């Protein structure tokens, strides 16, 4: 199974188990830090830690979507500082998916179904530095019909949620 398929399955599992019951997996909420929270997922004795948040504002306002922004750690796969997002719909891969905070822009260069990732860990580290300093980050994406969406995420509590996730897994 490719790494992207494993990541997609992992993130889908997080959504399902964070909103419903946990069966053979254990999902623990470690802390809530203003607009961010830290969770730890243990599945088959494999540890995954992540900080996540929901948008504080979505455009267009008419369709509420289950959008999220994540920073994940999976020590068994040697994954640190993995940034991913979902806008709650299947992305149109003909258009760019961008994160913007102030004058800084970061492109999510891997998109599959309703999830997107940044390929370069170096770029992810730069984006995390931006997120630690900023107050808001916006994710712009396009659905299958080509309509643009913008999800505004607060960065209040990001640094504490990030540090807690990292400490929980490393």
C-alpha positions as CSV (number, residue, x, y, z in Angstrom):
1,X,0.0,0.0,0.0
2,X,1.5,3.4,-1.0
3,X,2.3,5.9,1.7
4,X,-0.4,8.3,0.4
5,X,-3.0,5.6,0.7
6,X,-1.9,4.9,4.2
7,X,-2.1,8.6,5.1
8,X,-5.5,8.9,3.6
9,X,-6.8,5.9,5.5
10,X,-5.2,7.3,8.7
11,X,-6.8,10.7,8.4
12,X,-10.2,9.2,7.5
13,X,-9.9,7.1,10.6
14,X,-9.2,10.2,12.7
15,X,-12.4,11.9,11.4
16,X,-14.5,8.8,12.0
17,X,-13.2,8.1,15.4
18,X,-13.0,11.7,16.6
19,X,-16.8,12.1,16.0
20,X,-18.0,8.6,16.9
21,X,-16.9,5.7,19.1
22,X,-13.5,4.1,19.2
23,X,-13.5,0.4,18.7
24,X,-10.2,-1.5,18.4
25,X,-8.3,1.8,18.3
26,X,-7.7,4.2,21.1
27,X,-8.0,7.9,20.4
28,X,-7.2,10.2,23.3
29,X,-7.6,13.9,23.4
30,X,-4.5,15.2,25.2
31,X,-5.4,18.8,25.4
32,X,-7.3,21.8,24.1
33,X,-5.3,24.9,23.5
34,X,-7.6,27.8,22.4
35,X,-8.5,27.0,18.8
36,X,-6.3,23.9,18.5
37,X,-6.4,20.5,20.1
38,X,-3.9,17.6,20.4
39,X,-4.9,14.0,20.0
40,X,-3.0,10.7,20.2
41,X,-4.2,7.7,18.2
42,X,-3.0,4.2,19.1
43,X,-3.8,1.5,16.5
44,X,-2.3,-1.9,16.5
45,X,0.4,-0.6,18.9
46,X,1.4,2.1,16.4
47,X,1.4,5.6,17.9
48,X,0.3,8.7,15.9
49,X,0.1,12.2,17.5
50,X,-1.4,15.3,15.9
51,X,-2.5,18.8,16.4
52,X,-5.7,19.7,14.6
53,X,-8.1,22.6,14.2
54,X,-11.4,23.5,12.4
55,X,-11.9,26.7,10.4
56,X,-13.2,29.7,12.2
57,X,-14.6,31.0,8.9
58,X,-15.5,29.3,5.7
59,X,-16.2,30.9,2.3
60,X,-18.7,30.4,0.7
61,X,-20.8,30.3,3.8
62,X,-23.7,28.4,2.3
63,X,-22.2,25.0,2.5
64,X,-20.7,24.0,5.8
65,X,-17.9,21.5,5.3
66,X,-15.9,19.3,7.6
67,X,-12.6,21.0,7.0
68,X,-9.5,20.5,9.1
69,X,-5.9,21.4,9.3
70,X,-3.4,18.9,10.8
71,X,0.2,18.6,11.9
72,X,1.1,14.9,12.5
73,X,3.8,12.8,14.0
74,X,4.2,9.1,13.3
75,X,7.5,7.9,14.9
76,X,7.2,4.3,13.5
77,X,7.2,5.7,10.0
78,X,9.8,8.4,10.9
79,X,7.3,11.1,10.0
80,X,7.5,14.4,11.8
81,X,5.9,17.8,11.1
82,X,3.6,16.4,8.4
83,X,1.1,19.1,7.4
84,X,-2.2,18.0,5.8
85,X,-5.6,19.5,5.2
86,X,-9.0,18.5,4.1
87,X,-11.7,21.0,2.9
88,X,-14.5,18.5,3.2
89,X,-14.8,17.8,-0.5
90,X,-12.8,16.1,-3.3
91,X,-10.2,18.5,-4.6
92,X,-10.0,19.6,-8.2
93,X,-6.4,18.7,-9.0
94,X,-6.3,21.1,-11.9
95,X,-6.1,24.0,-9.4
96,X,-3.5,24.8,-6.7
97,X,-4.2,24.3,-3.0
98,X,-2.6,27.2,-1.2
99,X,-2.0,28.1,2.5
100,X,-1.5,31.8,3.0
101,X,-0.5,33.6,6.2
102,X,0.4,37.3,5.8
103,X,2.8,37.5,2.9
104,X,3.8,33.8,3.1
105,X,2.4,31.2,0.7
106,X,2.8,27.5,0.8
107,X,1.5,25.0,-1.8
108,X,0.0,21.7,-1.0
109,X,1.6,19.7,-3.9
110,X,0.0,16.3,-3.2
111,X,-3.8,16.1,-3.5
112,X,-5.8,12.9,-3.4
113,X,-9.6,12.8,-3.0
114,X,-10.4,15.2,-0.2
115,X,-6.9,15.5,1.4
116,X,-3.8,17.4,0.5
117,X,-0.2,17.3,1.7
118,X,3.1,19.2,1.3
119,X,5.7,17.0,-0.3
120,X,8.8,18.7,1.2
121,X,9.5,18.4,4.9
122,X,11.7,21.5,4.5
123,X,8.7,23.5,3.3
124,X,6.5,22.0,6.1
125,X,9.1,23.2,8.7
126,X,9.0,26.7,7.2
127,X,5.2,26.7,7.3
128,X,5.2,25.6,10.9
129,X,7.5,28.5,11.8
130,X,5.0,30.8,10.0
131,X,2.1,29.2,11.9
132,X,3.9,29.7,15.3
133,X,4.3,33.5,14.5
134,X,1.0,34.2,12.9
135,X,-2.5,34.7,14.1
136,X,-4.4,33.2,11.1
137,X,-3.8,31.0,8.0
138,X,-6.1,30.5,5.1
139,X,-6.4,27.4,2.9
140,X,-7.7,28.0,-0.6
141,X,-8.9,25.1,-2.6
142,X,-11.2,24.2,-5.5
143,X,-13.9,21.6,-5.7
144,X,-14.5,19.3,-8.7
145,X,-16.7,21.9,-10.4
146,X,-13.9,24.5,-10.1
147,X,-15.6,26.6,-7.4
148,X,-13.1,28.2,-5.0
149,X,-13.3,27.8,-1.2
150,X,-11.3,29.5,1.5
151,X,-11.0,28.2,5.0
152,X,-9.7,30.6,7.6
153,X,-8.0,28.9,10.6
154,X,-7.0,30.7,13.8
155,X,-3.5,30.0,15.0
156,X,-4.3,30.8,18.6
157,X,-3.1,27.8,20.6
158,X,-1.2,26.3,17.7
159,X,2.3,26.4,19.3
160,X,1.1,24.7,22.5
161,X,-0.9,22.0,20.6
162,X,2.0,21.4,18.2
163,X,4.5,21.1,21.1
164,X,2.2,18.8,23.0
165,X,1.7,16.5,19.9
166,X,5.5,16.5,19.2
167,X,6.3,15.7,22.9
168,X,3.7,12.9,23.0
169,X,5.2,11.1,20.0
170,X,8.9,11.8,20.1
